Amino acid sequence: VNYLSQGECTQDTANSCLWTGDNKCVQDKCVYTTEEKCRADSLCDWQTSNQTCTVRPCVEYSDDKSCDADRRCHWDTSTSPGSCQLERCAKYPSKDMCEADAGCLWEDDVCVE
């Protein structure tokens, strides 16, 4: 999908378009309505709190600058080409789970190292 603005992109509901963190319009791949289908897609994450399927954090970034700008992510150069990966502590969705890990800290509603 080739839209240059967030407004144009998000108005395209026929293609389930999504505006990414690195200012690109992509087709939302995580429009599943069941947990089983959502979890079967490696790009998606099931949100038990509101029963929705969302894009996993960090998968939408295609370069190191955009990736590293998100506190939940880091650019991994151990493979070629590099890829944006979730930080270790960012996997915890709640303050209690985050603080149960001695190496993690809850800041601004995000679990960070």
KAHU-V958176 format. One line per field, one symbol per residue. ss: DSSP state (2 for helix, 1 for strand, 0 for the rest). phi: phi as a letter, one per 20 degrees, with the letter a starting at -180 (. if undefined). psi: psi as a letter, one per 30 degrees, with the letter a starting at -180 (. if undefined). A space follows every 50 residues. Layout:
ss: ???
phi: ???
psi: ???
This chain:
ss: 00000222222000001110000011100000002222220001111000 01111000000002222220001111000000111102222000222220 0000111001110
phi: .ddecffffffeffdlfceefdlcdcffeddfdcfgffffefedceeffc lcdcfggnfeedbffffffefecbeedfccffbecffgfffeecffffff egedceclmcece
psi: kikfleeeeffifeghlkklfhhlklkjfigkfkeeeeffjfflkkjfeg hlklkkkfffkgleeeeffjfflkkjgflklllklklefffjfleeeeff jfglkjkhgkkl.
